Amino acid sequence: MSVQPDDRPWVEPAPVRAGFVPTQTEPSVPLMNIANILTMLRIALVPLFVLALFADGGHDAGWRIAAAALFGIAAITDRFDGQLARKYGLVTDFGKLADPIADKALIGAAVIGLSLLGDLPWWITLVICGREIGVTLLRLAVVRRGVIPAGRGGKVKTLMQSLAIAVLLLPLSGGFATAGMILMYVAVVLTVVTGLDYVGQAARVWLAGGPGRARG
């Protein structure tokens, strides 16, 4: 039996660099995934919440309950979209940008609305909104030197803000209304403390040129 020569051109294999291990390319994450859909739902609920809050003069019991329900649904989506994104590998650049925007839009609309209706002192609204604007500016200032991930303190702050706002949105009086303001005062303290912590972490990142850890 004769062996037929292989007439295909012989190609020398490319050299393998030392320490190089070929890896498979991970499939891209689709933009329209459940985590991003929940984030977009939260953004879409903000104008509906504002309409319900100011409907019929802003102090109708039924509309205030509806506003509180819309706020609660939006706040719950904030609880789950990040968890789903991390658990199932659905993290996208859109989600990283849209999620904090949705959070700030919801909280900002709520505290500004309550202040316009006379149900929340303006100084509290200014502290909360000023903190969020300041943190956003700090993120932009240090983004080229490092990233400061959100920590547990920021999550607790957001939780307390949401609980306080939900109670203040409901048509309550007496001790229940007082409880809502107490929760809001606690939220303000956490807002200031975590904001100052973020300033310190941002300063260290700026000076060291490396990532830090913040409380959100």
DRENDO-1510 file (C-alpha; in Angstrom, 1 decimal, always signed):
<recs>
REC; n; res; u; v; w
REC; 1; MET; +0.0; +0.0; +0.0 .
REC; 2; SER; +1.4; +3.3; -1.0 .
REC; 3; VAL; +1.1; +6.5; +1.0 .
REC; 4; GLN; -0.2; +9.5; -1.0 .
REC; 5; PRO; +1.6; +12.7; -0.2 .
REC; 6; ASP; -0.4; +15.5; +1.2 .
REC; 7; ASP; -0.3; +18.3; -1.4 .
REC; 8; ARG; -1.8; +20.9; +1.0 .
REC; 9; PRO; +0.6; +23.7; +1.8 .
REC; 10; TRP; +2.3; +23.3; +5.1 .
REC; 11; VAL; +1.9; +26.2; +7.5 .
REC; 12; GLU; +4.1; +26.6; +10.4 .
REC; 13; PRO; +2.0; +27.0; +13.6 .
REC; 14; ALA; +2.2; +30.4; +15.3 .
REC; 15; PRO; +4.5; +30.4; +18.3 .
REC; 16; VAL; +2.8; +30.3; +21.7 .
REC; 17; ARG; +3.9; +33.0; +24.0 .
REC; 18; ALA; +5.2; +32.0; +27.4 .
REC; 19; GLY; +2.5; +32.2; +30.0 .
REC; 20; PHE; -0.3; +32.7; +27.5 .
REC; 21; VAL; -3.4; +30.5; +27.9 .
REC; 22; PRO; -6.0; +30.7; +25.2 .
REC; 23; THR; -9.4; +31.5; +26.5 .
REC; 24; GLN; -12.9; +31.3; +25.0 .
REC; 25; THR; -14.7; +34.6; +24.3 .
REC; 26; GLU; -17.6; +35.1; +26.7 .
REC; 27; PRO; -20.9; +35.7; +25.1 .
REC; 28; SER; -22.1; +39.3; +25.3 .
REC; 29; VAL; -24.8; +40.1; +27.7 .
REC; 30; PRO; -28.1; +41.2; +26.0 .
REC; 31; LEU; -29.2; +44.7; +26.7 .
REC; 32; MET; -32.8; +43.7; +27.2 .
REC; 33; ASN; -32.4; +41.4; +30.2 .
REC; 34; ILE; -34.5; +41.2; +33.3 .
REC; 35; ALA; -32.2; +43.4; +35.4 .
REC; 36; ASN; -32.2; +46.2; +32.9 .
REC; 37; ILE; -36.0; +45.9; +32.4 .
REC; 38; LEU; -36.6; +46.3; +36.1 .
REC; 39; THR; -34.3; +49.4; +36.1 .
REC; 40; MET; -36.2; +50.9; +33.1 .
REC; 41; LEU; -39.5; +50.1; +34.9 .
REC; 42; ARG; -38.3; +52.0; +37.9 .
REC; 43; ILE; -37.5; +55.0; +35.7 .
REC; 44; ALA; -40.9; +54.8; +34.0 .
REC; 45; LEU; -42.7; +54.7; +37.4 .
REC; 46; VAL; -41.1; +58.1; +38.5 .
REC; 47; PRO; -43.4; +60.4; +36.5 .
REC; 48; LEU; -46.4; +58.2; +37.4 .
REC; 49; PHE; -45.5; +58.5; +41.0 .
REC; 50; VAL; -45.2; +62.3; +40.7 .
REC; 51; LEU; -48.7; +62.5; +39.0 .
REC; 52; ALA; -50.3; +60.5; +41.8 .
REC; 53; LEU; -48.5; +62.5; +44.5 .
REC; 54; PHE; -49.8; +65.9; +43.2 .
REC; 55; ALA; -53.2; +64.6; +42.0 .
REC; 56; ASP; -56.2; +66.5; +43.5 .
REC; 57; GLY; -54.1; +69.0; +45.4 .
REC; 58; GLY; -51.7; +66.5; +46.8 .
REC; 59; HIS; -53.6; +65.7; +50.0 .
REC; 60; ASP; -56.3; +63.3; +48.8 .
REC; 61; ALA; -56.1; +60.1; +50.8 .
REC; 62; GLY; -56.7; +57.8; +47.9 .
REC; 63; TRP; -54.1; +59.4; +45.7 .
REC; 64; ARG; -51.5; +59.5; +48.5 .
REC; 65; ILE; -52.0; +55.8; +49.0 .
REC; 66; ALA; -51.6; +55.3; +45.2 .
REC; 67; ALA; -48.4; +57.4; +45.3 .
REC; 68; ALA; -47.0; +55.3; +48.2 .
REC; 69; ALA; -47.8; +52.1; +46.3 .
REC; 70; LEU; -46.0; +53.3; +43.2 .
REC; 71; PHE; -43.1; +54.4; +45.3 .
REC; 72; GLY; -43.0; +51.0; +47.0 .
REC; 73; ILE; -43.1; +49.1; +43.8 .
REC; 74; ALA; -40.2; +51.2; +42.4 .
REC; 75; ALA; -38.2; +50.7; +45.6 .
REC; 76; ILE; -38.7; +46.9; +45.4 .
REC; 77; THR; -37.3; +46.8; +41.9 .
REC; 78; ASP; -34.2; +48.5; +43.2 .
REC; 79; ARG; -33.8; +45.7; +45.6 .
REC; 80; PHE; -33.9; +43.0; +43.0 .
REC; 81; ASP; -32.4; +44.3; +39.7 .
REC; 82; GLY; -28.8; +44.5; +41.1 .
REC; 83; GLN; -29.1; +41.1; +42.7 .
REC; 84; LEU; -30.3; +39.5; +39.5 .
REC; 85; ALA; -27.6; +41.2; +37.4 .
REC; 86; ARG; -24.8; +39.9; +39.7 .
REC; 87; LYS; -26.3; +36.4; +40.2 .
REC; 88; TYR; -27.0; +35.6; +36.6 .
REC; 89; GLY; -24.1; +37.6; +35.0 .
REC; 90; LEU; -26.4; +40.3; +33.5 .
REC; 91; VAL; -24.2; +43.3; +34.4 .
REC; 92; THR; -24.1; +45.8; +31.5 .
REC; 93; ASP; -22.7; +49.3; +31.0 .
REC; 94; PHE; -26.2; +50.5; +30.6 .
REC; 95; GLY; -27.2; +49.0; +33.9 .
REC; 96; LYS; -24.3; +50.6; +35.7 .
REC; 97; LEU; -25.3; +54.0; +34.4 .
REC; 98; ALA; -29.1; +53.7; +34.6 .
REC; 99; ASP; -29.4; +52.1; +38.0 .
REC; 100; PRO; -28.0; +55.0; +40.1 .
REC; 101; ILE; -29.9; +57.5; +37.9 .
REC; 102; ALA; -33.2; +55.6; +38.6 .
REC; 103; ASP; -32.4; +55.6; +42.4 .
REC; 104; LYS; -31.7; +59.3; +42.5 .
REC; 105; ALA; -34.7; +60.2; +40.3 .
REC; 106; LEU; -37.0; +58.3; +42.6 .
REC; 107; ILE; -35.7; +59.6; +45.9 .
REC; 108; GLY; -35.3; +63.1; +44.6 .
REC; 109; ALA; -38.8; +63.3; +43.1 .
REC; 110; ALA; -40.2; +62.0; +46.4 .
REC; 111; VAL; -38.5; +64.5; +48.8 .
REC; 112; ILE; -38.9; +67.5; +46.5 .
REC; 113; GLY; -42.6; +66.6; +46.1 .
REC; 114; LEU; -43.2; +66.2; +49.8 .
REC; 115; SER; -41.4; +69.5; +50.4 .
REC; 116; LEU; -43.6; +71.3; +47.8 .
REC; 117; LEU; -46.7; +69.9; +49.6 .
REC; 118; GLY; -45.4; +71.1; +52.9 .
REC; 119; ASP; -45.0; +67.6; +54.4 .
REC; 120; LEU; -41.2; +67.7; +54.6 .
REC; 121; PRO; -38.9; +70.5; +55.7 .
REC; 122; TRP; -36.9; +71.9; +52.8 .
REC; 123; TRP; -33.6; +71.7; +54.6 .
REC; 124; ILE; -33.9; +67.9; +54.7 .
REC; 125; THR; -34.6; +67.8; +50.9 .
REC; 126; LEU; -31.6; +70.1; +50.3 .
REC; 127; VAL; -29.3; +67.8; +52.4 .
REC; 128; ILE; -30.4; +64.6; +50.6 .
REC; 129; CYS; -30.3; +66.1; +47.1 .
REC; 130; GLY; -27.1; +68.0; +47.8 .
REC; 131; ARG; -25.4; +64.8; +49.0 .
REC; 132; GLU; -26.4; +62.9; +45.8 .
REC; 133; ILE; -25.2; +65.7; +43.5 .
REC; 134; GLY; -21.9; +66.0; +45.4 .
REC; 135; VAL; -21.3; +62.3; +45.3 .
REC; 136; THR; -22.0; +62.3; +41.5 .
REC; 137; LEU; -19.5; +65.1; +41.0 .
REC; 138; LEU; -16.9; +63.3; +43.1 .
REC; 139; ARG; -17.4; +60.1; +41.0 .
REC; 140; LEU; -16.7; +62.1; +37.8 .
REC; 141; ALA; -13.7; +63.8; +39.4 .
REC; 142; VAL; -11.9; +60.5; +40.4 .
REC; 143; VAL; -13.1; +58.2; +37.7 .
REC; 144; ARG; -9.8; +58.2; +35.9 .
REC; 145; ARG; -7.8; +57.4; +39.1 .
REC; 146; GLY; -10.0; +54.7; +40.6 .
REC; 147; VAL; -13.5; +53.4; +41.3 .
REC; 148; ILE; -15.1; +53.6; +44.8 .
REC; 149; PRO; -17.6; +50.7; +45.0 .
REC; 150; ALA; -20.8; +51.2; +47.0 .
REC; 151; GLY; -20.7; +49.6; +50.4 .
REC; 152; ARG; -23.2; +48.5; +53.0 .
REC; 153; GLY; -23.6; +52.0; +54.5 .
REC; 154; GLY; -25.0; +53.4; +51.3 .
REC; 155; LYS; -27.5; +50.6; +51.1 .
REC; 156; VAL; -28.7; +51.1; +54.6 .
REC; 157; LYS; -29.0; +54.8; +53.9 .
REC; 158; THR; -31.1; +54.2; +50.8 .
REC; 159; LEU; -33.3; +51.7; +52.8 .
REC; 160; MET; -33.9; +54.2; +55.6 .
REC; 161; GLN; -34.7; +57.0; +53.1 .
REC; 162; SER; -37.2; +54.7; +51.3 .
REC; 163; LEU; -38.9; +53.6; +54.5 .
REC; 164; ALA; -39.2; +57.2; +55.8 .
REC; 165; ILE; -40.6; +58.5; +52.5 .
REC; 166; ALA; -43.1; +55.6; +52.3 .
REC; 167; VAL; -44.5; +56.4; +55.7 .
REC; 168; LEU; -44.6; +60.2; +55.0 .
REC; 169; LEU; -46.4; +59.5; +51.7 .
REC; 170; LEU; -49.3; +57.7; +53.4 .
REC; 171; PRO; -52.2; +59.8; +54.8 .
REC; 172; LEU; -51.2; +59.2; +58.4 .
REC; 173; SER; -51.4; +61.5; +61.4 .
REC; 174; GLY; -50.4; +61.5; +65.1 .
REC; 175; GLY; -47.9; +59.0; +66.2 .
REC; 176; PHE; -47.5; +57.4; +62.7 .
REC; 177; ALA; -46.6; +60.7; +61.2 .
REC; 178; THR; -44.1; +61.3; +64.0 .
REC; 179; ALA; -42.6; +57.9; +63.4 .
REC; 180; GLY; -42.1; +58.8; +59.7 .
REC; 181; MET; -40.2; +62.0; +60.7 .
REC; 182; ILE; -38.1; +60.1; +63.1 .
REC; 183; LEU; -37.1; +57.6; +60.4 .
REC; 184; MET; -36.4; +60.6; +58.1 .
REC; 185; TYR; -34.0; +62.1; +60.7 .
REC; 186; VAL; -32.2; +58.8; +61.0 .
REC; 187; ALA; -32.0; +58.7; +57.2 .
REC; 188; VAL; -30.6; +62.3; +57.1 .
REC; 189; VAL; -27.8; +61.3; +59.6 .
REC; 190; LEU; -26.9; +58.3; +57.5 .
REC; 191; THR; -27.0; +60.5; +54.4 .
REC; 192; VAL; -24.5; +62.9; +55.9 .
REC; 193; VAL; -22.2; +60.3; +57.4 .
REC; 194; THR; -22.0; +58.2; +54.3 .
REC; 195; GLY; -21.5; +61.4; +52.2 .
REC; 196; LEU; -18.5; +62.4; +54.4 .
REC; 197; ASP; -17.1; +58.9; +54.2 .
REC; 198; TYR; -17.3; +59.1; +50.4 .
REC; 199; VAL; -15.5; +62.4; +50.4 .
REC; 200; GLY; -12.6; +60.8; +52.4 .
REC; 201; GLN; -12.5; +57.7; +50.2 .
REC; 202; ALA; -12.5; +59.9; +47.1 .
REC; 203; ALA; -9.6; +62.0; +48.5 .
REC; 204; ARG; -7.5; +58.9; +49.1 .
REC; 205; VAL; -8.2; +57.6; +45.6 .
REC; 206; TRP; -7.2; +60.9; +44.1 .
REC; 207; LEU; -4.0; +61.1; +46.1 .
REC; 208; ALA; -3.0; +57.4; +45.8 .
REC; 209; GLY; -4.4; +56.8; +42.3 .
REC; 210; GLY; -5.9; +53.5; +43.3 .
REC; 211; PRO; -9.4; +52.2; +44.1 .
REC; 212; GLY; -11.0; +52.7; +47.5 .
REC; 213; ARG; -14.1; +51.5; +49.3 .
REC; 214; ALA; -17.0; +53.7; +50.1 .
REC; 215; ARG; -20.3; +53.3; +51.9 .
REC; 216; GLY; -22.3; +54.4; +48.8 .
</recs>
